Amino acid sequence: MIRLFAALSVPEETAAPLAAATGFGVQGARWSPPENLHITLRFAGDIPESAAEDLHSALSSIVSPPFEVTVAGVGSFGDHSGVTAIWAGVEANEPLSILHGRCETAARRAGLKPDSRAWRPHITLAYVNGADPAEVGVWTQSNSLLRLPPFVADRFGLYSSRRTRNGSAYRLERSYSLRGWPRDPSIRPGS
């Protein structure tokens, strides 16, 4: 079994200012290191190696053009027990939503069950265990105006995840270039 997810990596020029905003003010938060920051497109979970190859094959057939990604705002997720994660927002846009949809379709073609959770593009900055909701609120309020220059997403990857004592460790298993639509040779530029 291997734990996999498809994601856009966050480039260093975006990860650095995000990392600067983390690491303080919320006891019980396990802040992600800059190299772990990503935008999940499709979480596959623990799957057999054979299904991993099927997923890779399906993801490698995705055709989608490069596009800009803008990180703006922060927030938190929670459940009945309290806050579970702190995130930076990602402005939704059509190319990002289309890529997410194509990753979902690829996962189904690979035999994975449909993801029933609503997808909201974000970058998880910290996982939280037992944090005071007031501390999370103060951190969120003080970072609420976060807005970073856009970056161009020109590839996405299939990542493996393994749990360690210090949190999850991610490894890029496969990388896929985002490329434009196949051109119709009968259409000349400017026509």
DOFI-29149 format. One record per atom (N, C-alpha, C): residue in three letters; x, y, z. Coordinates in pm, whole numbers, padded with zeros to 5 digits, always signed. Atoms other than C-alpha are relative to their C-alpha. Example, Ala and Ser with C-alpha at 12.3 -4.5 7.8 and 13.67 -1.06 7.14 Angstrom:
DOFI-29149
ALA+00089-00119+00000
ALA+01230-00450+00780
ALA+00090+00120+00000
SER-00082-00119-00006
SER+01367-00106+00714
SER-00077+00109+00073
end
This chain:
DOFI-29149
MET+00085-00119+00000
MET+00000+00000+00000
MET+00089+00124+00000
ILE-00071-00127+00005
ILE+00112+00351-00074
ILE-00104+00112+00012
ARG+00091-00112-00023
ARG-00050+00680+00038
ARG+00036+00109-00101
LEU-00027-00091+00110
LEU-00082+00917-00260
LEU-00099+00115-00006
PHE+00088-00111+00034
PHE-00223+01253-00361
PHE+00059+00074-00120
ALA-00042-00085+00112
ALA-00210+01472-00673
ALA-00008+00144+00049
ALA-00004-00136-00053
ALA-00111+01832-00606
ALA+00085+00091-00086
LEU-00087-00104+00053
LEU+00036+02157-00728
LEU+00098+00036+00111
SER-00095-00044-00101
SER+00357+02239-00545
SER-00003+00152+00008
VAL-00006-00145-00020
VAL+00398+02589-00404
VAL+00146+00041-00020
PRO-00139-00039+00025
PRO+00709+02759-00545
PRO+00060+00076+00118
GLU-00072-00060-00112
GLU+00974+02895-00310
GLU-00039+00147+00022
GLU+00032-00142-00016
GLU+00884+03260-00380
GLU-00138+00022+00063
THR+00129-00007-00069
THR+00532+03188-00250
THR+00009-00065+00137
ALA-00012+00072-00127
ALA+00628+02941+00023
ALA+00071+00082+00107
ALA-00078-00077-00099
ALA+00879+03179+00188
ALA-00086+00098+00078
PRO+00083-00089-00080
PRO+00627+03451+00281
PRO-00106-00073+00082
LEU+00095+00078-00080
LEU+00380+03186+00395
LEU+00068-00054+00124
ALA-00074+00053-00115
ALA+00644+03030+00618
ALA+00030+00110+00101
ALA-00029-00112-00090
ALA+00724+03373+00762
ALA-00119+00031+00091
ALA+00121-00027-00079
ALA+00363+03400+00885
ALA-00033-00112+00097
THR+00032+00117-00083
THR+00369+03060+01055
THR+00099-00018+00113
GLY-00095+00040-00102
GLY+00536+02902+01350
GLY-00014+00069+00133
PHE+00015-00068-00128
PHE+00408+03126+01627
PHE-00146+00032+00025
GLY+00131-00051-00038
GLY+00099+03231+01815
GLY-00110-00101+00021
VAL+00104+00101-00019
VAL-00093+02902+01821
VAL+00064-00125+00060
GLN-00052+00120-00065
GLN+00006+02641+02077
GLN-00080-00120-00046
GLY+00067+00120+00047
GLY-00072+02291+01956
GLY-00005-00010-00152
ALA-00003+00003+00147
ALA-00020+02380+01589
ALA+00132-00064-00045
ARG-00118+00062+00061
ARG+00221+02163+01387
ARG+00014+00063-00139
TRP-00015-00079+00123
TRP+00334+02407+01116
TRP+00076-00080-00106
SER-00064+00072+00112
SER+00427+02264+00776
SER+00126+00074-00045
PRO-00118-00066+00055
PRO+00778+02331+00648
PRO-00029+00046-00143
PRO+00028-00055+00134
PRO+00791+02535+00323
PRO+00000-00105-00111
GLU-00006+00101+00107
GLU+00886+02230+00114
GLU-00120-00093-00003
ASN+00120+00083-00003
ASN+00563+02055+00218
ASN-00125+00074-00048
LEU+00119-00077+00037
LEU+00329+02334+00106
LEU-00045-00037-00141
HIS+00056+00041+00129
HIS+00099+02231-00178
HIS-00150+00026-00002
ILE+00145-00011+00020
ILE-00252+02260-00320
ILE-00047-00137-00046
THR+00046+00134+00036
THR-00417+01918-00319
THR-00106+00009-00110
LEU+00096+00010+00110
LEU-00599+01838-00643
LEU-00089-00123+00017
ARG+00078+00122-00026
ARG-00708+01484-00552
ARG+00076-00087+00099
PHE-00058+00089-00099
PHE-00634+01281-00239
PHE-00042-00142-00034
ALA+00031+00140+00033
ALA-00610+00910-00321
ALA-00003-00087+00124
GLY-00007+00080-00122
GLY-00527+00778+00025
GLY+00090-00121-00018
ASP-00081+00122+00005
ASP-00373+00436+00088
ASP-00057-00093-00107
ILE+00045+00085+00110
ILE-00395+00234-00231
ILE+00108-00103-00034
PRO-00099+00100+00040
PRO-00227-00082-00367
PRO+00093+00054-00108
GLU-00099-00043+00100
GLU+00085-00042-00583
GLU-00057-00007-00141
SER+00057+00014+00135
SER-00109-00167-00889
SER-00094+00116-00032
ALA+00089-00115+00020
ALA-00369+00107-00843
ALA+00081+00128-00015
ALA-00086-00118+00013
ALA-00086+00360-00806
ALA+00048+00014-00144
GLU-00042-00005+00140
GLU+00039+00267-01154
GLU-00116+00042-00090
ASP+00118-00040+00077
ASP-00315+00299-01292
ASP-00027+00149+00017
LEU+00021-00142-00025
LEU-00346+00640-01127
LEU+00103+00083-00076
HIS-00104-00071+00075
HIS-00014+00753-01273
HIS-00035+00004-00149
SER+00034+00006+00142
SER-00122+00639-01619
SER-00115+00095-00033
ALA+00115-00088+00025
ALA-00454+00824-01593
ALA+00038+00148+00015
LEU-00041-00140-00019
LEU-00294+01144-01458
LEU+00090+00047-00114
SER-00092-00040+00106
SER-00030+01141-01732
SER-00071+00036-00130
SER+00075-00032+00122
SER-00302+01171-01997
SER-00073+00134+00009
ILE+00070-00127-00016
ILE-00437+01500-01858
ILE+00064+00107-00087
VAL-00045-00115+00080
VAL-00412+01792-02099
VAL-00070+00122+00058
SER+00053-00123-00059
SER-00456+02132-01938
SER+00109+00105-00011
PRO-00103-00103+00018
PRO-00279+02463-02003
PRO+00051+00054+00134
PRO-00049-00068-00120
PRO-00058+02643-01748
PRO-00095+00116+00036
PHE+00088-00107-00046
PHE-00240+02905-01540
PHE+00059+00065+00124
GLU-00047-00071-00119
GLU-00189+03158-01262
GLU-00079-00043+00123
VAL+00059+00033-00129
VAL-00257+03081-00896
VAL+00028+00117+00093
THR-00015-00110-00096
THR-00319+03355-00639
THR-00036-00049+00139
VAL+00023+00035-00140
VAL-00287+03291-00266
VAL-00050+00125+00070
ALA+00059-00116-00068
ALA-00512+03520-00063
ALA-00087-00047+00116
GLY+00082+00028-00118
GLY-00662+03508+00285
GLY+00047-00123+00076
VAL-00030+00114-00086
VAL-00636+03257+00566
VAL-00128-00043+00070
GLY+00115+00049-00073
GLY-00876+03048+00768
GLY+00035-00129+00071
SER-00022+00126-00070
SER-00922+02725+00957
SER-00114-00095-00028
PHE+00100+00105+00008
PHE-01106+02397+00932
PHE-00016-00058+00139
GLY+00023+00062-00128
GLY-01261+02223+01225
GLY-00107-00105-00006
ASP+00108+00097-00014
ASP-01493+01953+01343
ASP-00058+00013+00141
HIS+00064-00007-00132
HIS-01688+01875+01658
HIS+00099+00014+00114
SER-00098-00008-00108
SER-01365+01857+01857
SER+00079+00131+00001
GLY-00070-00128+00005
GLY-01237+02201+01753
GLY+00072+00021-00132
VAL-00076-00033+00120
VAL-00992+02344+01502
VAL+00094-00116-00032
THR-00087+00111+00041
THR-00807+02077+01299
THR+00112+00046-00093
ALA-00102-00046+00094
ALA-00611+02281+01042
ALA-00012+00151-00021
ILE-00007-00142+00037
ILE-00502+02634+00953
ILE+00049+00005-00144
TRP-00034-00002+00142
TRP-00483+02723+00585
TRP+00012+00141-00056
ALA-00003-00122+00082
ALA-00401+02992+00332
ALA-00093-00028-00118
GLY+00096+00018+00108
GLY-00669+03046+00071
GLY+00065+00008-00137
VAL-00039-00007+00140
VAL-00628+02996-00301
VAL-00122+00047-00077
GLU+00113-00052+00075
GLU-00848+03206-00526
GLU-00041-00102-00107
ALA+00051+00093+00100
ALA-01067+02976-00731
ALA+00005+00066-00137
ASN+00007-00049+00138
ASN-01034+03012-01105
ASN-00034-00119-00089
GLU+00049+00107+00088
GLU-01163+02816-01401
GLU+00107-00103-00034
PRO-00099+00103+00032
PRO-00835+02649-01508
PRO+00035-00091+00119
LEU-00027+00080-00119
LEU-00768+02534-01150
LEU-00114-00099+00025
SER+00116+00088-00019
SER-01121+02394-01118
SER-00005-00110-00105
ILE-00002+00101+00106
ILE-01089+02217-01453
ILE+00106-00104+00029
LEU-00106+00096-00033
LEU-00757+02060-01349
LEU-00043-00090+00114
HIS+00052+00082-00111
HIS-00913+01944-01023
HIS-00098-00104-00054
GLY+00098+00092+00057
GLY-01201+01791-01219
GLY+00064-00111-00082
ARG-00070+00101+00080
ARG-00963+01613-01454
ARG+00076-00097+00088
CYS-00065+00090-00095
CYS-00769+01473-01160
CYS-00101-00094+00063
GLU+00106+00085-00055
GLU-01095+01344-01013
GLU-00040-00106-00102
THR+00034+00094+00106
THR-01185+01184-01347
THR+00109-00105-00015
ALA-00112+00093+00011
ALA-00838+01028-01370
ALA-00003-00101+00116
ALA+00005+00089-00116
ALA-00875+00885-01019
ALA-00111-00105-00018
ARG+00110+00095+00023
ARG-01209+00726-01111
ARG+00037-00100-00109
ARG-00045+00091+00106
ARG-01060+00583-01432
ARG+00099-00102+00055
ALA-00097+00091-00063
ALA-00790+00430-01212
ALA-00066-00094+00101
GLY+00073+00090-00088
GLY-01061+00257-01008
GLY-00022+00050+00140
LEU+00023-00054-00134
LEU-01071+00487-00706
LEU-00145+00045+00014
LYS+00136-00047-00027
LYS-01401+00573-00543
LYS-00006+00151-00016
PRO+00013-00147+00010
PRO-01536+00924-00609
PRO+00027+00067+00134
ASP-00023-00079-00121
ASP-01425+01187-00360
ASP-00129+00074+00030
SER+00130-00058-00033
SER-01746+01288-00186
SER+00010+00134+00072
ARG-00016-00126-00072
ARG-01598+01586-00002
ARG+00001+00118-00097
ALA-00004-00122+00081
ALA-01649+01937-00137
ALA+00145+00046-00008
TRP-00138-00043+00020
TRP-01323+02066-00285
TRP+00009+00151+00014
ARG-00026-00142-00019
ARG-01197+02403-00169
ARG+00150+00020-00009
PRO-00145-00012+00015
PRO-00853+02503-00299
PRO+00062+00079+00115
HIS-00067-00063-00113
HIS-00618+02589-00012
HIS+00138-00062+00017
ILE-00131+00051-00037
ILE-00269+02538+00126
ILE-00003-00021+00151
THR+00000+00026-00143
THR-00260+02368+00465
THR+00132+00049+00059
LEU-00118-00056-00066
LEU-00020+02566+00683
LEU+00034-00074+00128
ALA-00024+00070-00127
ALA-00064+02371+01007
ALA-00113-00096+00029
TYR+00100+00089-00060
TYR-00242+02076+01159
TYR-00004+00034+00147
VAL+00019-00050-00135
VAL-00384+02161+01497
VAL-00059-00109+00087
ASN+00050+00097-00096
ASN-00439+01944+01800
ASN-00014+00069+00135
GLY+00025-00056-00132
GLY-00600+02093+02107
GLY+00032+00148+00015
ALA-00031-00143-00009
ALA-00530+02457+02020
ALA-00120+00077+00054
ASP+00103-00091-00050
ASP-00723+02732+02190
ASP-00061+00071-00122
PRO+00063-00066+00113
PRO-00978+02856+01932
PRO+00023+00152-00002
ALA-00027-00144-00006
ALA-00912+03211+02055
ALA+00137+00031-00060
GLU-00133-00021+00060
GLU-00542+03178+01960
GLU-00007-00012-00151
VAL+00017+00017+00145
VAL-00641+03050+01616
VAL-00069+00123-00057
GLY+00070-00120+00044
GLY-00880+03344+01585
GLY+00091+00121-00007
VAL-00094-00112+00000
VAL-00609+03595+01676
VAL+00097-00014-00116
TRP-00093+00022+00112
TRP-00366+03439+01426
TRP-00070+00028-00133
THR+00076-00020+00125
THR-00633+03436+01155
THR-00026+00148-00023
GLN+00029-00143+00013
GLN-00729+03798+01222
GLN+00126+00078-00039
SER-00122-00076+00028
SER-00369+03918+01216
SER+00058-00031-00138
ASN-00049+00035+00134
ASN-00304+03743+00881
ASN-00110+00006-00106
SER+00116+00004+00089
SER-00644+03802+00721
SER+00019+00074-00132
LEU-00021-00077+00123
LEU-00513+04048+00461
LEU+00108-00061-00089
LEU-00103+00066+00080
LEU-00259+03800+00324
LEU-00043-00005-00147
ARG+00020+00010+00145
ARG-00235+03832-00054
ARG+00139+00003-00063
LEU-00133+00014+00060
LEU+00069+03715-00250
LEU-00009+00016-00151
PRO+00000-00008+00146
PRO+00169+03783-00610
PRO-00030-00138-00060
PRO+00032+00130+00060
PRO+00036+03511-00842
PRO+00125-00072-00049
PHE-00105+00081+00061
PHE+00257+03228-00956
PHE-00062-00084-00112
VAL+00049+00079+00113
VAL+00229+03024-01274
VAL+00016-00148+00034
ALA-00001+00145-00017
ALA+00136+02659-01230
ALA+00021-00059-00138
ASP-00029+00059+00131
ASP+00300+02479-01520
ASP+00021-00152+00009
ARG-00008+00144-00019
ARG+00308+02128-01372
ARG-00070-00037+00130
PHE+00052+00053-00126
PHE+00149+01913-01106
PHE+00065-00135+00022
GLY-00069+00124-00031
GLY+00266+01598-00936
GLY-00085-00100+00075
LEU+00055+00108-00081
LEU+00175+01269-00781
LEU+00098-00021+00115
TYR-00085+00004-00119
TYR+00312+01266-00426
TYR-00038-00119+00088
SER+00025+00100-00104
SER+00351+00993-00169
SER+00015+00070+00135
SER-00003-00056-00135
SER+00302+01064+00198
SER+00025-00113+00099
ARG-00019+00096-00108
ARG+00439+00878+00494
ARG+00005+00077+00130
ARG+00004-00064-00131
ARG+00384+00957+00856
ARG+00130-00022+00074
THR-00121+00008-00082
THR+00683+01033+01075
THR-00033+00058+00138
ARG+00021-00059-00133
ARG+00724+01143+01437
ARG-00025+00150-00008
ASN+00010-00146+00012
ASN+00746+01503+01316
ASN-00108+00044-00098
GLY+00105-00033+00096
GLY+00442+01490+01087
GLY+00019-00079-00128
SER-00007+00071+00126
SER+00405+01382+00727
SER+00121+00043-00081
ALA-00109-00028+00094
ALA+00693+01357+00482
ALA-00052-00032-00139
TYR+00050+00015+00135
TYR+00605+01404+00116
TYR+00115-00022-00097
ARG-00101+00024+00104
ARG+00793+01278-00188
ARG-00069+00005-00135
LEU+00051-00007+00136
LEU+00731+01365-00551
LEU+00032-00132-00069
GLU-00018+00129+00068
GLU+00677+01033-00728
GLU+00002+00019-00152
ARG+00011-00025+00143
ARG+00579+01160-01075
ARG-00037+00147-00020
SER+00030-00139+00033
SER+00558+01502-01238
SER-00064+00005-00138
TYR+00074-00012+00125
TYR+00320+01606-01516
TYR-00001+00146-00044
SER+00000-00137+00054
SER+00363+01914-01735
SER-00140+00040-00040
LEU+00124-00057+00052
LEU+00066+02136-01796
LEU+00036+00058-00136
ARG-00028-00045+00135
ARG+00056+02201-02164
ARG-00130+00043-00066
GLY+00118-00053+00069
GLY-00179+02385-02396
GLY-00073-00105-00079
TRP+00083+00089+00080
TRP-00450+02230-02601
TRP+00070-00031-00130
PRO-00056+00029+00132
PRO-00343+02051-02919
PRO-00056+00101-00099
ARG+00042-00103+00096
ARG-00351+02310-03195
ARG-00056-00063-00125
ASP+00054+00039+00129
ASP-00559+02273-03505
ASP+00089+00063-00105
PRO-00094-00057+00097
PRO-00304+02311-03789
PRO-00067+00084-00107
SER+00068-00081+00102
SER-00571+02464-04013
SER-00025+00143+00048
ILE+00021-00135-00054
ILE-00597+02768-03781
ILE+00135+00069+00014
ARG-00125-00077-00008
ARG-00321+03023-03831
ARG-00016+00110+00103
PRO+00009-00110-00096
PRO-00236+03282-03563
PRO-00058+00124-00065
GLY+00061-00123+00050
GLY-00443+03595-03607
GLY-00122-00023-00085
SER+00118+00020+00083
SER-00721+03425-03798
SER-00122-00033+00083
end
